[in-house]
Amino acid sequence: MMIFVMNDYELIYLIHSEHDDIALEYIYKKYKRFIWKQVHLLNISKREHDDFHQEGLCMLQKAILTFDSHRNKTFTRYFELILKRHFYQLKKKIPDYDIFEKPDFCHGAVYIEESIDTPNFTSQLEKNVFNAYFLEERPIKQISKDFGYGHKMIYNTIFRIREKYKIML
């Protein structure tokens, strides 16, 4: 039984020139853990991990196809650079907060009647969104339709209202 150990340059050469599926499979297995490590270093939510891992595999394919050994850079560093840049671009696109389409925060909870302290709203928009979203529990699509505001404007207003409540507490 003979075991051949190949470096990345040899594997990439086989993939480029011979279209070797075994070399491609080997390089995917080799960098799978590296991709997971980079995903976990990003501090993103668990539900995003699989998506980022899939993106990492796509970036590995891109790195394999575009790698040039004459540029005095190892394949690992080249792939790491491509991967990190792509992950940071993706991470910027993820919103920092979650807003649910229909507010159902207290499903099954017992409600106790008490007065609601409302923060000082600076605009009519905040008052309308507060009443419709938090008090009347209308979905965002309905609020948008009723008042003629855009979805993004409503999301931002909800975020501002929540921040004001955090300050009050």
MIPA-316263 format. One record per residue: x, y, z of N, C-alpha, C, O in turn. Coordinates in steps of 0.1 Angstrom, whole numbers, plus 5000, padded with zeros to 4 digits. Example, Ala and Ser with C-alpha at 12.3 -4.5 7.8 and 13.67 -1.06 7.14 Angstrom:
# MIPA-316263
nc1=5132	nc2=4943	nc3=5078	cac1=5123	cac2=4955	cac3=5078	cc1=5132	cc2=4967	cc3=5078	oc1=5142	oc2=4967	oc3=5085
nc1=5128	nc2=4978	nc3=5071	cac1=5137	cac2=4989	cac3=5071	cc1=5129	cc2=5000	cc3=5079	oc1=5134	oc2=5011	oc3=5080
//
This chain:
# MIPA-316263
nc1=5008	nc2=4988	nc3=5000	cac1=5000	cac2=5000	cac3=5000	cc1=5009	cc2=5012	cc3=5000	oc1=5017	oc2=5014	oc3=5009
nc1=5007	nc2=5021	nc3=4990	cac1=5015	cac2=5033	cac3=4989	cc1=5006	cc2=5045	cc3=4991	oc1=4995	oc2=5046	oc3=4985
nc1=5011	nc2=5054	nc3=4999	cac1=5003	cac2=5066	cac3=5001	cc1=5011	cc2=5078	cc3=4995	oc1=5023	oc2=5080	oc3=4999
nc1=5005	nc2=5085	nc3=4986	cac1=5012	cac2=5097	cac3=4981	cc1=5007	cc2=5109	cc3=4987	oc1=4995	oc2=5111	oc3=4988
nc1=5016	nc2=5118	nc3=4991	cac1=5012	cac2=5131	cac3=4997	cc1=5015	cc2=5141	cc3=4987	oc1=5027	oc2=5142	oc3=4983
nc1=5006	nc2=5149	nc3=4984	cac1=5008	cac2=5160	cac3=4974	cc1=5006	cc2=5174	cc3=4981	oc1=4997	oc2=5175	oc3=4990
nc1=5013	nc2=5183	nc3=4976	cac1=5011	cac2=5197	cac3=4981	cc1=5001	cc2=5204	cc3=4973	oc1=4996	oc2=5198	oc3=4963
nc1=4997	nc2=5216	nc3=4977	cac1=4986	cac2=5223	cac3=4970	cc1=4989	cc2=5226	cc3=4956	oc1=4981	oc2=5225	oc3=4947
nc1=5002	nc2=5229	nc3=4953	cac1=5006	cac2=5232	cac3=4939	cc1=5004	cc2=5221	cc3=4930	oc1=4999	oc2=5222	oc3=4919
nc1=5007	nc2=5209	nc3=4935	cac1=5005	cac2=5197	cac3=4926	cc1=4990	cc2=5194	cc3=4924	oc1=4986	oc2=5190	oc3=4914
nc1=4983	nc2=5196	nc3=4935	cac1=4968	cac2=5193	cac3=4934	cc1=4962	cc2=5203	cc3=4924	oc1=4954	oc2=5199	oc3=4916
nc1=4965	nc2=5216	nc3=4925	cac1=4960	cac2=5226	cac3=4916	cc1=4964	cc2=5223	cc3=4902	oc1=4956	oc2=5224	oc3=4893
nc1=4976	nc2=5219	nc3=4900	cac1=4981	cac2=5215	cac3=4887	cc1=4973	cc2=5204	cc3=4881	oc1=4969	oc2=5204	oc3=4869
nc1=4970	nc2=5193	nc3=4889	cac1=4962	cac2=5182	cac3=4884	cc1=4948	cc2=5187	cc3=4881	oc1=4942	oc2=5182	oc3=4871
nc1=4942	nc2=5195	nc3=4889	cac1=4929	cac2=5200	cac3=4887	cc1=4928	cc2=5209	cc3=4874	oc1=4919	oc2=5207	oc3=4866
nc1=4938	nc2=5217	nc3=4872	cac1=4938	cac2=5226	cac3=4860	cc1=4941	cc2=5218	cc3=4847	oc1=4934	oc2=5220	oc3=4837
nc1=4951	nc2=5210	nc3=4848	cac1=4955	cac2=5204	cac3=4835	cc1=4948	cc2=5191	cc3=4832	oc1=4945	oc2=5188	oc3=4821
nc1=4946	nc2=5182	nc3=4842	cac1=4940	cac2=5169	cac3=4840	cc1=4926	cc2=5168	cc3=4844	oc1=4919	oc2=5158	oc3=4841
nc1=4920	nc2=5179	nc3=4850	cac1=4906	cac2=5179	cac3=4854	cc1=4904	cc2=5167	cc3=4863	oc1=4894	oc2=5159	oc3=4862
nc1=4913	nc2=5165	nc3=4873	cac1=4913	cac2=5153	cac3=4882	cc1=4902	cc2=5155	cc3=4893	oc1=4904	oc2=5164	oc3=4901
nc1=4892	nc2=5147	nc3=4893	cac1=4882	cac2=5148	cac3=4903	cc1=4886	cc2=5144	cc3=4917	oc1=4882	oc2=5149	oc3=4927
nc1=4896	nc2=5134	nc3=4917	cac1=4901	cac2=5130	cac3=4930	cc1=4909	cc2=5141	cc3=4937	oc1=4908	oc2=5143	oc3=4949
nc1=4917	nc2=5148	nc3=4929	cac1=4924	cac2=5159	cac3=4935	cc1=4915	cc2=5170	cc3=4940	oc1=4917	oc2=5176	oc3=4950
nc1=4904	nc2=5172	nc3=4932	cac1=4895	cac2=5183	cac3=4936	cc1=4888	cc2=5179	cc3=4949	oc1=4886	oc2=5187	oc3=4958
nc1=4884	nc2=5166	nc3=4950	cac1=4877	cac2=5161	cac3=4962	cc1=4887	cc2=5162	cc3=4974	oc1=4883	oc2=5165	oc3=4985
nc1=4899	nc2=5159	nc3=4972	cac1=4909	cac2=5159	cac3=4983	cc1=4911	cc2=5174	cc3=4988	oc1=4912	oc2=5176	oc3=5000
nc1=4912	nc2=5183	nc3=4979	cac1=4914	cac2=5197	cac3=4983	cc1=4901	cc2=5202	cc3=4990	oc1=4903	oc2=5210	oc3=4999
nc1=4890	nc2=5198	nc3=4986	cac1=4877	cac2=5202	cac3=4993	cc1=4878	cc2=5196	cc3=5007	oc1=4874	oc2=5203	oc3=5017
nc1=4881	nc2=5184	nc3=5009	cac1=4882	cac2=5178	cac3=5022	cc1=4893	cc2=5185	cc3=5031	oc1=4891	oc2=5187	oc3=5043
nc1=4904	nc2=5188	nc3=5024	cac1=4915	cac2=5195	cac3=5032	cc1=4911	cc2=5208	cc3=5037	oc1=4914	oc2=5211	oc3=5049
nc1=4903	nc2=5216	nc3=5030	cac1=4900	cac2=5230	cac3=5034	cc1=4886	cc2=5231	cc3=5041	oc1=4882	oc2=5242	oc3=5044
nc1=4879	nc2=5220	nc3=5042	cac1=4866	cac2=5221	cac3=5048	cc1=4867	cc2=5226	cc3=5063	oc1=4859	oc2=5235	oc3=5067
nc1=4876	nc2=5221	nc3=5071	cac1=4877	cac2=5226	cac3=5084	cc1=4882	cc2=5240	cc3=5085	oc1=4878	oc2=5248	oc3=5094
nc1=4890	nc2=5244	nc3=5076	cac1=4895	cac2=5258	cac3=5075	cc1=4883	cc2=5267	cc3=5073	oc1=4883	oc2=5278	oc3=5079
nc1=4874	nc2=5264	nc3=5064	cac1=4862	cac2=5272	cac3=5061	cc1=4854	cc2=5273	cc3=5074	oc1=4849	oc2=5284	oc3=5078
nc1=4852	nc2=5261	nc3=5081	cac1=4844	cac2=5262	cac3=5093	cc1=4850	cc2=5271	cc3=5104	oc1=4843	oc2=5278	oc3=5111
nc1=4863	nc2=5270	nc3=5105	cac1=4870	cac2=5279	cac3=5114	cc1=4868	cc2=5293	cc3=5111	oc1=4865	oc2=5301	oc3=5120
nc1=4869	nc2=5297	nc3=5099	cac1=4866	cac2=5311	cac3=5095	cc1=4852	cc2=5315	cc3=5098	oc1=4849	oc2=5327	oc3=5102
nc1=4843	nc2=5306	nc3=5095	cac1=4829	cac2=5309	cac3=5098	cc1=4826	cc2=5312	cc3=5113	oc1=4820	oc2=5321	oc3=5117
nc1=4832	nc2=5304	nc3=5121	cac1=4830	cac2=5305	cac3=5136	cc1=4838	cc2=5317	cc3=5141	oc1=4833	oc2=5323	oc3=5151
nc1=4848	nc2=5322	nc3=5135	cac1=4855	cac2=5334	cac3=5139	cc1=4847	cc2=5347	cc3=5136	oc1=4850	oc2=5357	oc3=5142
nc1=4837	nc2=5346	nc3=5128	cac1=4829	cac2=5358	cac3=5124	cc1=4819	cc2=5362	cc3=5135	oc1=4814	oc2=5373	oc3=5134
nc1=4816	nc2=5354	nc3=5144	cac1=4806	cac2=5357	cac3=5155	cc1=4793	cc2=5360	cc3=5149	oc1=4787	oc2=5371	oc3=5151
nc1=4788	nc2=5352	nc3=5140	cac1=4774	cac2=5353	cac3=5134	cc1=4765	cc2=5343	cc3=5141	oc1=4769	oc2=5334	oc3=5148
nc1=4752	nc2=5345	nc3=5139	cac1=4742	cac2=5336	cac3=5145	cc1=4744	cc2=5322	cc3=5139	oc1=4748	oc2=5320	oc3=5128
nc1=4739	nc2=5312	nc3=5147	cac1=4740	cac2=5298	cac3=5143	cc1=4733	cc2=5295	cc3=5130	oc1=4737	oc2=5287	oc3=5122
nc1=4722	nc2=5302	nc3=5128	cac1=4714	cac2=5299	cac3=5116	cc1=4720	cc2=5304	cc3=5103	oc1=4716	oc2=5300	oc3=5092
nc1=4731	nc2=5313	nc3=5104	cac1=4738	cac2=5317	cac3=5092	cc1=4750	cc2=5308	cc3=5089	oc1=4756	oc2=5310	oc3=5078
nc1=4754	nc2=5299	nc3=5098	cac1=4766	cac2=5291	cac3=5096	cc1=4766	cc2=5283	cc3=5083	oc1=4776	oc2=5283	oc3=5076
nc1=4755	nc2=5276	nc3=5081	cac1=4755	cac2=5268	cac3=5069	cc1=4756	cc2=5276	cc3=5056	oc1=4762	oc2=5272	oc3=5046
nc1=4749	nc2=5288	nc3=5056	cac1=4750	cac2=5296	cac3=5044	cc1=4764	cc2=5301	cc3=5042	oc1=4769	oc2=5301	oc3=5030
nc1=4771	nc2=5305	nc3=5052	cac1=4784	cac2=5310	cac3=5051	cc1=4794	cc2=5298	cc3=5047	oc1=4803	oc2=5300	oc3=5039
nc1=4791	nc2=5286	nc3=5052	cac1=4799	cac2=5275	cac3=5048	cc1=4798	cc2=5272	cc3=5033	oc1=4808	oc2=5270	oc3=5026
nc1=4785	nc2=5273	nc3=5028	cac1=4783	cac2=5271	cac3=5014	cc1=4790	cc2=5282	cc3=5006	oc1=4796	oc2=5279	oc3=4995
nc1=4790	nc2=5294	nc3=5010	cac1=4797	cac2=5305	cac3=5004	cc1=4812	cc2=5302	cc3=5004	oc1=4819	oc2=5305	oc3=4994
nc1=4817	nc2=5297	nc3=5015	cac1=4831	cac2=5294	cac3=5016	cc1=4835	cc2=5283	cc3=5006	oc1=4846	oc2=5284	oc3=5000
nc1=4827	nc2=5273	nc3=5003	cac1=4830	cac2=5263	cac3=4993	cc1=4830	cc2=5269	cc3=4979	oc1=4838	oc2=5265	oc3=4971
nc1=4821	nc2=5279	nc3=4977	cac1=4821	cac2=5286	cac3=4964	cc1=4834	cc2=5294	cc3=4962	oc1=4840	oc2=5294	oc3=4951
nc1=4838	nc2=5300	nc3=4973	cac1=4851	cac2=5308	cac3=4972	cc1=4863	cc2=5298	cc3=4971	oc1=4873	oc2=5302	oc3=4964
nc1=4862	nc2=5286	nc3=4976	cac1=4873	cac2=5277	cac3=4974	cc1=4874	cc2=5273	cc3=4959	oc1=4884	oc2=5272	oc3=4954
nc1=4862	nc2=5271	nc3=4953	cac1=4862	cac2=5268	cac3=4939	cc1=4868	cc2=5279	cc3=4931	oc1=4875	oc2=5277	oc3=4921
nc1=4864	nc2=5292	nc3=4934	cac1=4869	cac2=5303	cac3=4928	cc1=4884	cc2=5304	cc3=4929	oc1=4892	oc2=5307	oc3=4920
nc1=4889	nc2=5302	nc3=4941	cac1=4904	cac2=5302	cac3=4944	cc1=4911	cc2=5292	cc3=4936	oc1=4922	oc2=5294	oc3=4931
nc1=4905	nc2=5280	nc3=4935	cac1=4912	cac2=5269	cac3=4927	cc1=4913	cc2=5273	cc3=4912	oc1=4923	oc2=5271	oc3=4906
nc1=4902	nc2=5279	nc3=4907	cac1=4902	cac2=5283	cac3=4893	cc1=4911	cc2=5295	cc3=4890	oc1=4916	oc2=5296	oc3=4879
nc1=4912	nc2=5304	nc3=4899	cac1=4920	cac2=5316	cac3=4896	cc1=4934	cc2=5317	cc3=4902	oc1=4941	oc2=5327	oc3=4900
nc1=4938	nc2=5306	nc3=4909	cac1=4951	cac2=5306	cac3=4915	cc1=4962	cc2=5306	cc3=4905	oc1=4962	oc2=5299	oc3=4895
nc1=4972	nc2=5315	nc3=4907	cac1=4984	cac2=5316	cac3=4899	cc1=4997	cc2=5314	cc3=4907	oc1=4999	oc2=5323	oc3=4916
nc1=5004	nc2=5303	nc3=4905	cac1=5015	cac2=5300	cac3=4914	cc1=5027	cc2=5310	cc3=4911	oc1=5037	oc2=5310	oc3=4919
nc1=5027	nc2=5317	nc3=4901	cac1=5038	cac2=5326	cac3=4897	cc1=5037	cc2=5340	cc3=4905	oc1=5046	oc2=5348	oc3=4903
nc1=5028	nc2=5341	nc3=4913	cac1=5026	cac2=5354	cac3=4921	cc1=5033	cc2=5353	cc3=4934	oc1=5031	oc2=5363	oc3=4942
nc1=5040	nc2=5343	nc3=4937	cac1=5047	cac2=5342	cac3=4950	cc1=5038	cc2=5342	cc3=4962	oc1=5041	oc2=5349	oc3=4972
nc1=5027	nc2=5335	nc3=4961	cac1=5018	cac2=5334	cac3=4973	cc1=5013	cc2=5320	cc3=4974	oc1=5011	oc2=5313	oc3=4963
nc1=5013	nc2=5315	nc3=4986	cac1=5008	cac2=5301	cac3=4987	cc1=4993	cc2=5300	cc3=4985	oc1=4986	oc2=5310	oc3=4986
nc1=4989	nc2=5288	nc3=4981	cac1=4974	cac2=5287	cac3=4979	cc1=4966	cc2=5289	cc3=4991	oc1=4955	oc2=5295	oc3=4990
nc1=4971	nc2=5285	nc3=5002	cac1=4964	cac2=5287	cac3=5015	cc1=4962	cc2=5302	cc3=5018	oc1=4951	oc2=5306	oc3=5021
nc1=4972	nc2=5310	nc3=5016	cac1=4971	cac2=5324	cac3=5019	cc1=4962	cc2=5331	cc3=5009	oc1=4954	oc2=5340	oc3=5012
nc1=4963	nc2=5326	nc3=4996	cac1=4955	cac2=5332	cac3=4986	cc1=4940	cc2=5329	cc3=4989	oc1=4931	oc2=5338	oc3=4987
nc1=4937	nc2=5317	nc3=4992	cac1=4923	cac2=5313	cac3=4995	cc1=4918	cc2=5320	cc3=5008	oc1=4907	oc2=5324	oc3=5008
nc1=4927	nc2=5321	nc3=5018	cac1=4923	cac2=5328	cac3=5030	cc1=4919	cc2=5343	cc3=5027	oc1=4909	oc2=5348	oc3=5032
nc1=4927	nc2=5349	nc3=5019	cac1=4924	cac2=5363	cac3=5015	cc1=4910	cc2=5364	cc3=5008	oc1=4902	oc2=5373	oc3=5011
nc1=4908	nc2=5356	nc3=4998	cac1=4895	cac2=5356	cac3=4991	cc1=4884	cc2=5353	cc3=5000	oc1=4873	oc2=5360	oc3=5000
nc1=4886	nc2=5343	nc3=5009	cac1=4875	cac2=5339	cac3=5018	cc1=4871	cc2=5350	cc3=5028	oc1=4860	oc2=5353	oc3=5030
nc1=4881	nc2=5355	nc3=5034	cac1=4879	cac2=5366	cac3=5044	cc1=4872	cc2=5378	cc3=5038	oc1=4863	oc2=5384	oc3=5044
nc1=4877	nc2=5382	nc3=5027	cac1=4871	cac2=5394	cac3=5021	cc1=4856	cc2=5391	cc3=5017	oc1=4847	oc2=5400	oc3=5020
nc1=4853	nc2=5380	nc3=5012	cac1=4839	cac2=5376	cac3=5009	cc1=4831	cc2=5375	cc3=5021	oc1=4819	oc2=5380	oc3=5021
nc1=4836	nc2=5369	nc3=5031	cac1=4828	cac2=5368	cac3=5044	cc1=4825	cc2=5381	cc3=5050	oc1=4814	oc2=5384	oc3=5055
nc1=4835	nc2=5390	nc3=5050	cac1=4832	cac2=5403	cac3=5056	cc1=4822	cc2=5411	cc3=5048	oc1=4814	oc2=5419	oc3=5053
nc1=4822	nc2=5410	nc3=5035	cac1=4812	cac2=5416	cac3=5026	cc1=4798	cc2=5410	cc3=5030	oc1=4789	oc2=5418	oc3=5031
nc1=4797	nc2=5397	nc3=5031	cac1=4785	cac2=5391	cac3=5034	cc1=4780	cc2=5395	cc3=5048	oc1=4768	oc2=5398	oc3=5050
nc1=4789	nc2=5396	nc3=5058	cac1=4785	cac2=5400	cac3=5071	cc1=4780	cc2=5414	cc3=5072	oc1=4771	oc2=5417	oc3=5080
nc1=4785	nc2=5423	nc3=5064	cac1=4780	cac2=5436	cac3=5063	cc1=4765	cc2=5437	cc3=5059	oc1=4757	oc2=5446	oc3=5063
nc1=4761	nc2=5427	nc3=5051	cac1=4748	cac2=5427	cac3=5045	cc1=4737	cc2=5421	cc3=5055	oc1=4725	oc2=5423	oc3=5053
nc1=4742	nc2=5414	nc3=5065	cac1=4733	cac2=5409	cac3=5075	cc1=4728	cc2=5420	cc3=5085	oc1=4736	oc2=5427	oc3=5090
nc1=4715	nc2=5421	nc3=5087	cac1=4710	cac2=5432	cac3=5096	cc1=4714	cc2=5428	cc3=5110	oc1=4716	oc2=5417	oc3=5114
nc1=4716	nc2=5439	nc3=5118	cac1=4720	cac2=5438	cac3=5132	cc1=4709	cc2=5434	cc3=5141	oc1=4712	oc2=5430	oc3=5153
nc1=4697	nc2=5434	nc3=5137	cac1=4686	cac2=5431	cac3=5146	cc1=4676	cc2=5423	cc3=5138	oc1=4675	oc2=5423	oc3=5126
nc1=4667	nc2=5416	nc3=5145	cac1=4657	cac2=5408	cac3=5139	cc1=4643	cc2=5415	cc3=5142	oc1=4640	oc2=5418	oc3=5154
nc1=4635	nc2=5416	nc3=5132	cac1=4622	cac2=5421	cac3=5133	cc1=4613	cc2=5411	cc3=5127	oc1=4615	oc2=5407	oc3=5116
nc1=4603	nc2=5407	nc3=5135	cac1=4594	cac2=5397	cac3=5130	cc1=4582	cc2=5403	cc3=5122	oc1=4578	oc2=5414	oc3=5125
nc1=4578	nc2=5396	nc3=5112	cac1=4567	cac2=5402	cac3=5104	cc1=4555	cc2=5404	cc3=5112	oc1=4548	oc2=5415	oc3=5110
nc1=4551	nc2=5395	nc3=5120	cac1=4539	cac2=5397	cac3=5129	cc1=4544	cc2=5396	cc3=5143	oc1=4549	oc2=5386	oc3=5147
nc1=4542	nc2=5406	nc3=5151	cac1=4546	cac2=5406	cac3=5165	cc1=4538	cc2=5396	cc3=5173	oc1=4526	oc2=5397	oc3=5175
nc1=4545	nc2=5386	nc3=5178	cac1=4539	cac2=5375	cac3=5186	cc1=4549	cc2=5372	cc3=5198	oc1=4553	oc2=5361	oc3=5200
nc1=4552	nc2=5383	nc3=5205	cac1=4563	cac2=5382	cac3=5215	cc1=4559	cc2=5374	cc3=5227	oc1=4567	oc2=5367	oc3=5233
nc1=4546	nc2=5375	nc3=5231	cac1=4541	cac2=5370	cac3=5243	cc1=4531	cc2=5359	cc3=5241	oc1=4520	oc2=5359	oc3=5247
nc1=4533	nc2=5350	nc3=5232	cac1=4524	cac2=5339	cac3=5228	cc1=4522	cc2=5331	cc3=5241	oc1=4531	oc2=5325	oc3=5246
nc1=4509	nc2=5329	nc3=5245	cac1=4506	cac2=5321	cac3=5257	cc1=4509	cc2=5328	cc3=5270	oc1=4507	oc2=5321	oc3=5280
nc1=4512	nc2=5340	nc3=5270	cac1=4515	cac2=5347	cac3=5283	cc1=4502	cc2=5352	cc3=5289	oc1=4492	oc2=5355	oc3=5282
nc1=4503	nc2=5355	nc3=5302	cac1=4491	cac2=5361	cac3=5309	cc1=4494	cc2=5376	cc3=5309	oc1=4505	oc2=5380	oc3=5313
nc1=4484	nc2=5383	nc3=5305	cac1=4485	cac2=5398	cac3=5305	cc1=4480	cc2=5404	cc3=5317	oc1=4469	oc2=5400	oc3=5322
nc1=4487	nc2=5413	nc3=5323	cac1=4483	cac2=5421	cac3=5334	cc1=4481	cc2=5435	cc3=5330	oc1=4490	oc2=5441	oc3=5324
nc1=4469	nc2=5440	nc3=5334	cac1=4466	cac2=5454	cac3=5330	cc1=4474	cc2=5464	cc3=5338	oc1=4474	oc2=5463	oc3=5351
nc1=4482	nc2=5472	nc3=5331	cac1=4489	cac2=5483	cac3=5338	cc1=4491	cc2=5494	cc3=5328	oc1=4489	oc2=5492	oc3=5316
nc1=4494	nc2=5505	nc3=5333	cac1=4496	cac2=5517	cac3=5324	cc1=4509	cc2=5515	cc3=5316	oc1=4519	oc2=5510	oc3=5321
nc1=4509	nc2=5519	nc3=5304	cac1=4520	cac2=5518	cac3=5295	cc1=4527	cc2=5531	cc3=5295	oc1=4521	oc2=5541	oc3=5290
nc1=4540	nc2=5532	nc3=5299	cac1=4548	cac2=5544	cac3=5297	cc1=4553	cc2=5544	cc3=5283	oc1=4559	oc2=5535	oc3=5279
nc1=4550	nc2=5555	nc3=5276	cac1=4555	cac2=5556	cac3=5263	cc1=4566	cc2=5567	cc3=5263	oc1=4565	oc2=5577	oc3=5269
nc1=4576	nc2=5564	nc3=5255	cac1=4587	cac2=5574	cac3=5254	cc1=4582	cc2=5586	cc3=5246	oc1=4572	oc2=5586	oc3=5239
nc1=4590	nc2=5596	nc3=5246	cac1=4586	cac2=5608	cac3=5239	cc1=4589	cc2=5606	cc3=5224	oc1=4601	oc2=5605	oc3=5220
nc1=4578	nc2=5605	nc3=5216	cac1=4580	cac2=5603	cac3=5202	cc1=4583	cc2=5616	cc3=5195	oc1=4576	oc2=5626	oc3=5198
nc1=4592	nc2=5616	nc3=5186	cac1=4596	cac2=5629	cac3=5180	cc1=4588	cc2=5631	cc3=5167	oc1=4589	oc2=5642	oc3=5161
nc1=4581	nc2=5621	nc3=5162	cac1=4574	cac2=5623	cac3=5149	cc1=4561	cc2=5615	cc3=5149	oc1=4559	oc2=5606	oc3=5157
nc1=4553	nc2=5619	nc3=5140	cac1=4540	cac2=5613	cac3=5138	cc1=4542	cc2=5598	cc3=5133	oc1=4534	oc2=5589	oc3=5136
nc1=4553	nc2=5596	nc3=5125	cac1=4556	cac2=5583	cac3=5121	cc1=4558	cc2=5573	cc3=5132	oc1=4553	oc2=5562	oc3=5132
nc1=4566	nc2=5577	nc3=5142	cac1=4568	cac2=5569	cac3=5154	cc1=4555	cc2=5566	cc3=5161	oc1=4553	oc2=5555	oc3=5166
nc1=4547	nc2=5576	nc3=5163	cac1=4534	cac2=5574	cac3=5170	cc1=4525	cc2=5564	cc3=5162	oc1=4520	oc2=5554	oc3=5168
nc1=4524	nc2=5565	nc3=5149	cac1=4516	cac2=5556	cac3=5141	cc1=4522	cc2=5542	cc3=5141	oc1=4514	oc2=5533	oc3=5143
nc1=4535	nc2=5540	nc3=5140	cac1=4541	cac2=5527	cac3=5140	cc1=4539	cc2=5521	cc3=5154	oc1=4537	oc2=5509	oc3=5155
nc1=4541	nc2=5529	nc3=5164	cac1=4540	cac2=5523	cac3=5178	cc1=4526	cc2=5518	cc3=5180	oc1=4524	oc2=5507	oc3=5185
nc1=4516	nc2=5526	nc3=5176	cac1=4502	cac2=5522	cac3=5178	cc1=4499	cc2=5509	cc3=5170	oc1=4493	oc2=5500	oc3=5175
nc1=4503	nc2=5510	nc3=5157	cac1=4499	cac2=5499	cac3=5148	cc1=4507	cc2=5486	cc3=5151	oc1=4501	oc2=5475	oc3=5152
nc1=4520	nc2=5487	nc3=5153	cac1=4528	cac2=5475	cac3=5155	cc1=4527	cc2=5469	cc3=5169	oc1=4525	oc2=5457	oc3=5171
nc1=4529	nc2=5478	nc3=5179	cac1=4530	cac2=5473	cac3=5193	cc1=4517	cc2=5471	cc3=5200	oc1=4515	oc2=5462	oc3=5207
nc1=4508	nc2=5481	nc3=5198	cac1=4495	cac2=5480	cac3=5205	cc1=4485	cc2=5472	cc3=5197	oc1=4478	oc2=5464	oc3=5203
nc1=4483	nc2=5475	nc3=5184	cac1=4473	cac2=5468	cac3=5177	cc1=4478	cc2=5455	cc3=5171	oc1=4471	oc2=5447	oc3=5165
nc1=4491	nc2=5452	nc3=5171	cac1=4498	cac2=5440	cac3=5167	cc1=4495	cc2=5437	cc3=5152	oc1=4493	oc2=5426	oc3=5148
nc1=4496	nc2=5448	nc3=5144	cac1=4494	cac2=5446	cac3=5129	cc1=4507	cc2=5442	cc3=5123	oc1=4518	oc2=5447	oc3=5127
nc1=4507	nc2=5434	nc3=5112	cac1=4519	cac2=5431	cac3=5105	cc1=4525	cc2=5443	cc3=5098	oc1=4518	oc2=5452	oc3=5095
nc1=4538	nc2=5442	nc3=5095	cac1=4545	cac2=5453	cac3=5088	cc1=4539	cc2=5456	cc3=5075	oc1=4538	oc2=5467	oc3=5071
nc1=4535	nc2=5446	nc3=5067	cac1=4529	cac2=5448	cac3=5054	cc1=4516	cc2=5456	cc3=5055	oc1=4514	oc2=5464	oc3=5047
nc1=4508	nc2=5453	nc3=5065	cac1=4496	cac2=5460	cac3=5067	cc1=4498	cc2=5475	cc3=5071	oc1=4492	oc2=5484	oc3=5066
nc1=4508	nc2=5477	nc3=5079	cac1=4512	cac2=5491	cac3=5083	cc1=4516	cc2=5498	cc3=5071	oc1=4512	oc2=5510	oc3=5069
nc1=4524	nc2=5492	nc3=5063	cac1=4530	cac2=5498	cac3=5051	cc1=4518	cc2=5502	cc3=5042	oc1=4518	oc2=5513	oc3=5036
nc1=4509	nc2=5493	nc3=5040	cac1=4497	cac2=5495	cac3=5031	cc1=4488	cc2=5506	cc3=5037	oc1=4484	oc2=5515	oc3=5029
nc1=4486	nc2=5506	nc3=5050	cac1=4476	cac2=5516	cac3=5056	cc1=4482	cc2=5530	cc3=5056	oc1=4474	oc2=5539	oc3=5053
nc1=4494	nc2=5532	nc3=5060	cac1=4500	cac2=5545	cac3=5061	cc1=4508	cc2=5550	cc3=5049	oc1=4511	oc2=5562	oc3=5048
nc1=4512	nc2=5541	nc3=5040	cac1=4519	cac2=5545	cac3=5028	cc1=4534	cc2=5546	cc3=5031	oc1=4541	oc2=5553	oc3=5023
nc1=4539	nc2=5540	nc3=5042	cac1=4553	cac2=5541	cac3=5045	cc1=4560	cc2=5529	cc3=5038	oc1=4554	oc2=5519	oc3=5036
nc1=4573	nc2=5530	nc3=5035	cac1=4581	cac2=5519	cac3=5030	cc1=4584	cc2=5509	cc3=5041	oc1=4585	oc2=5513	oc3=5052
nc1=4587	nc2=5496	nc3=5037	cac1=4590	cac2=5486	cac3=5047	cc1=4603	cc2=5490	cc3=5055	oc1=4603	oc2=5489	oc3=5067
nc1=4613	nc2=5495	nc3=5048	cac1=4626	cac2=5498	cac3=5054	cc1=4623	cc2=5510	cc3=5064	oc1=4629	oc2=5509	oc3=5075
nc1=4615	nc2=5519	nc3=5061	cac1=4612	cac2=5530	cac3=5070	cc1=4605	cc2=5525	cc3=5083	oc1=4608	oc2=5530	oc3=5094
nc1=4596	nc2=5515	nc3=5081	cac1=4589	cac2=5510	cac3=5093	cc1=4599	cc2=5502	cc3=5101	oc1=4599	oc2=5503	oc3=5114
nc1=4608	nc2=5494	nc3=5095	cac1=4618	cac2=5486	cac3=5102	cc1=4626	cc2=5495	cc3=5111	oc1=4629	oc2=5493	oc3=5122
nc1=4631	nc2=5506	nc3=5104	cac1=4640	cac2=5516	cac3=5112	cc1=4632	cc2=5522	cc3=5123	oc1=4638	oc2=5525	oc3=5134
nc1=4620	nc2=5525	nc3=5121	cac1=4612	cac2=5532	cac3=5131	cc1=4610	cc2=5522	cc3=5143	oc1=4611	oc2=5526	oc3=5155
nc1=4607	nc2=5510	nc3=5140	cac1=4606	cac2=5500	cac3=5151	cc1=4618	cc2=5499	cc3=5159	oc1=4618	oc2=5498	oc3=5171
nc1=4630	nc2=5499	nc3=5152	cac1=4643	cac2=5498	cac3=5159	cc1=4645	cc2=5510	cc3=5168	oc1=4649	oc2=5509	oc3=5179
nc1=4641	nc2=5522	nc3=5163	cac1=4643	cac2=5534	cac3=5171	cc1=4634	cc2=5534	cc3=5184	oc1=4638	oc2=5537	oc3=5194
nc1=4622	nc2=5529	nc3=5182	cac1=4612	cac2=5528	cac3=5193	cc1=4618	cc2=5518	cc3=5204	oc1=4617	oc2=5521	oc3=5216
nc1=4623	nc2=5507	nc3=5199	cac1=4629	cac2=5497	cac3=5209	cc1=4641	cc2=5503	cc3=5216	oc1=4643	oc2=5501	oc3=5228
nc1=4649	nc2=5511	nc3=5209	cac1=4661	cac2=5517	cac3=5215	cc1=4656	cc2=5527	cc3=5226	oc1=4662	oc2=5528	oc3=5237
nc1=4645	nc2=5534	nc3=5223	cac1=4640	cac2=5544	cac3=5233	cc1=4635	cc2=5536	cc3=5245	oc1=4637	oc2=5541	oc3=5257
nc1=4629	nc2=5525	nc3=5243	cac1=4624	cac2=5517	cac3=5255	cc1=4636	cc2=5512	cc3=5263	oc1=4635	oc2=5511	oc3=5275
nc1=4646	nc2=5508	nc3=5256	cac1=4658	cac2=5503	cac3=5263	cc1=4664	cc2=5514	cc3=5272	oc1=4668	oc2=5511	oc3=5284
nc1=4664	nc2=5526	nc3=5267	cac1=4669	cac2=5537	cac3=5275	cc1=4660	cc2=5540	cc3=5287	oc1=4665	oc2=5543	oc3=5298
nc1=4647	nc2=5538	nc3=5285	cac1=4637	cac2=5541	cac3=5296	cc1=4639	cc2=5530	cc3=5307	oc1=4638	oc2=5534	oc3=5319
nc1=4643	nc2=5518	nc3=5304	cac1=4644	cac2=5508	cac3=5314	cc1=4657	cc2=5510	cc3=5321	oc1=4661	oc2=5502	oc3=5330
//
